[in-house]
């Protein structure tokens, strides 16, 4: 998984349309809805979530044993230590580590899935931030 914080995942920009994702990646192996109603396009080990209202990309979750973010390559199991060193504003909420610097969230007990999101979604994570 290659993350350009708050901008893109694997060169697909947040805000991209469903049709653009289809043009780039082809038909997903599964097209459905999440528990909260987002449109999910599943391609092997990566899920693109789109707003049901605009059909624009709002979140990406991927099985990412290795993550490339800001030219740093890291293994999933090293992410908590990596965030401690590189993101002083990282926090935990509902079992997830959330990085404000890198625009990612992950549950260390659910290897090795990582979720990337645009800056507009950060407030969602911060609402339930542990203090």
Number of C-alpha atoms within 10 A of each C-alpha: 22 19 23 20 19 21 17 21 23 11 10 20 18 22 17 15 18 18 12 14 18 12 10 9 11 11 13 17 9 12 14 13 14 12 7 7 13 19 23 22 23 19 16 11 11 19 20 26 25 25 17 15 9 11 16 21 26 24 23 26 21 20 18 19 15 17 20 16 17 11 10 9 12 15 13 19 14 12 17 17 10 14 19 13 9 13 15 11 11 19 19 18 16 10 12 18 21 26 24 20 15 22 22 24 24 22 18 17 10 11 13 17 19 25 22 29 24 21 17 9 14 17 10 10 18 14 9 11 16 9 6
